Amino acid sequence: MIPDVSKQFVTRGDEVHLYTGEVSRDILSTLTEHKAKIHITYLPVNDRLFLFNSLLTGLRFRDKPDVLLAWEFPSNIAAALAKSRVKVPLVWFCQDPPKLLYEDLTLKYIRDRSPYAYLASIILRKMLKPMDQWAVASADIILANSKYTAECVWQAYGRKAEVVHPPIDHTLFRPKKPRRGLTKKFDIPLNAKILFCPGRLYPQKRVDIAVKTLAFLSKRYDDLVLVISGVGPEGERLRRLAEQLGVSKKVRFVGLLDTEEVVELYNLSDIVLFPSINEPWGFVALEAMACGKPVVAFKCGGPAESIVDGKTGLLVREIGSVEAFAKAVEFLLQNPKIRREMGESGRSRVKLFSLEKTFSGLSRAIEKAIHRC
């Protein structure tokens, strides 16, 4: 989203400077092409020293912009440090208050997997939470990517946030005929009914519910295949779970894919599964709808806001229930006409989440912050 938004600002005639610790070559190339000026703070093993990177970026800040725009933690800390030096307005676009600092459930996941990581997490929470609170107090205006995130901002910080939905790229995510040989590449039978579960393999994504859903339904549907894309610390545990449930031959772990392959898998699938709980926004739901596919998700977090229950997908009220989730998937399996209608409605729905609307919301917030200060 940052490259697209930067392009919009540059096109409008604004000068954009991006301060970061690391950036992929593709994004760097895109930003350079859009004539945004990139400032990279290089540190050894940047991905492991992200906090020190943010602190160093903020402490070394020398420029005098009209406004600072921070994205997610810990860039808000860097921006707050910069603001303390140059005294300009700060707008924070919150994607999600850091779960490690504010959600005990995250600590529980960590404790169950590694006592050493749990101890380190407790220390980090004690150290970082006051810094995060200070940084948020420094923001003149807070934006949130969903109503759910705005509620989380209020609970964590006691601050009101204006909702600005992130955009979906309709030119990239769209109905498209998959390449020949895609099913062969991923070893998917030609007559299979495909359930697709994309995303990072982290505990909070609850991909285990997708695997358990497959096990629940495979007793009655022999032609089901579950495709799981993405990487993360849950990968091995999910593979073991599939073996324990006797469905390992029906699960395809395809790893980290490029965007084109993800789009093709959306289009190849019959139903997209999004079992994440308390997802702040969730691009998976919008990407699936943009490709004309129905989505099954729990009625919580961002998906409850983006998916129209019964029209663009199904929202399961029993949060975390495998049986309820599986029954929603089964309903769609039994009703191909409804699947098609939901797909068509989804394509219309995602038009509401455009880059132009996001840019307009950001622009209003920036102007308001400048005039307020």
HELIX and SHEET records of a PDB file:
HELIX    1   1 ILE A    2  ARG A   12  1                                  11    
HELIX    2   2 ARG A   25  GLU A   33  1                                   9    
HELIX    3   3 ASN A   46  ARG A   48  5                                   3    
HELIX    4   4 PHE A   50  LEU A   59  1                                  10    
HELIX    5   5 SER A   75  VAL A   86  1                                  12    
HELIX    6   6 LYS A   99  TYR A  102  1                                   4    
HELIX    7   7 ASP A  104  ARG A  113  1                                  10    
HELIX    8   8 PRO A  115  SER A  138  1                                  24    
HELIX    9   9 LYS A  147  TYR A  157  1                                  11    
HELIX   10  10 LEU A  182  LYS A  185  1                                   4    
HELIX   11  11 PRO A  203  LYS A  205  5                                   3    
HELIX   12  12 VAL A  207  SER A  218  1                                  12    
HELIX   13  13 GLY A  235  GLN A  244  1                                  10    
HELIX   14  14 SER A  248  LYS A  250  5                                   3    
HELIX   15  15 THR A  259  LEU A  268  1                                  10    
HELIX   16  16 PHE A  283  ALA A  290  1                                   8    
HELIX   17  17 PRO A  303  SER A  306  1                                   4    
HELIX   18  18 VAL A  322  GLN A  334  1                                  13    
HELIX   19  19 PRO A  336  ARG A  349  1                                  14    
HELIX   20  20 VAL A  350  LEU A  352  5                                   3    
HELIX   21  21 LEU A  355  ARG A  372  1                                  18    
SHEET    1   A 2 HIS A  17  THR A  20  0                                        
SHEET    2   A 2 LYS A  37  ILE A  40  1                                        
SHEET    1   B 4 LEU A  68  ALA A  70  0                                        
SHEET    2   B 4 LEU A  90  CYS A  94  1                                        
SHEET    3   B 4 ILE A 141  ALA A 144  1                                        
SHEET    4   B 4 GLU A 162  VAL A 163  1                                        
SHEET    1   C 6 VAL A 251  GLY A 255  0                                        
SHEET    2   C 6 LEU A 224  SER A 229  1                                        
SHEET    3   C 6 LYS A 193  CYS A 197  1                                        
SHEET    4   C 6 ILE A 271  PHE A 274  1                                        
SHEET    5   C 6 VAL A 295  PHE A 298  1                                        
SHEET    6   C 6 GLY A 313  VAL A 316  1                                        
END                                                                             
